[in-house]
Every structure is written in C-alpha cells, then in structure tokens.
C-alpha cells in the first residue's frame, strides 16, 4: 500500500516539476526569502532539475 501512495505522490511531484509555472513560483519564493539569482543562474538551475527528472524517468519502472 505504501508503494502505491509513493508512486502516486512521485508522479504528482514529477508532473508539477515539468511545468514552467513551478520554476517561476520557486523563483518568486526564493526571491521573497532573499535569494537572488541572475537569469543565467535560474536557467542553469532549471536545466539541472530537468536533467534530474529525465534521469528519474529513464530508470523508473512503470506498472503495466
């Protein structure tokens, strides 16, 4: 049962991380707490997160 909830939660998180609005929202939150990133740094962070998600998707086993 835990595995079902884990997969469901991971799918939700991964789906949200694929949306550009998620990155904009994170940038706003980080700005509010005082973290300043240049546009280049923001793009680098977004590319790194996208790479991590892609790696997870490559190795993730889907139920059939």
Secondary structure as the mmCIF struct_conf table of DSSP 4:
data_model
#
loop_
_struct_conf.conf_type_id
_struct_conf.id
_struct_conf.beg_label_comp_id
_struct_conf.beg_label_asym_id
_struct_conf.beg_label_seq_id
_struct_conf.end_label_comp_id
_struct_conf.end_label_asym_id
_struct_conf.end_label_seq_id
HELX_RH_AL_P HELX_RH_AL_P1 UNK A 2 UNK A 17
TURN_TY1_P TURN_TY1_P1 UNK A 18 UNK A 18
BEND BEND1 UNK A 19 UNK A 19
HELX_RH_AL_P HELX_RH_AL_P2 UNK A 20 UNK A 32
TURN_TY1_P TURN_TY1_P2 UNK A 33 UNK A 34
HELX_RH_AL_P HELX_RH_AL_P3 UNK A 39 UNK A 59
HELX_LH_PP_P HELX_LH_PP_P1 UNK A 60 UNK A 63
#
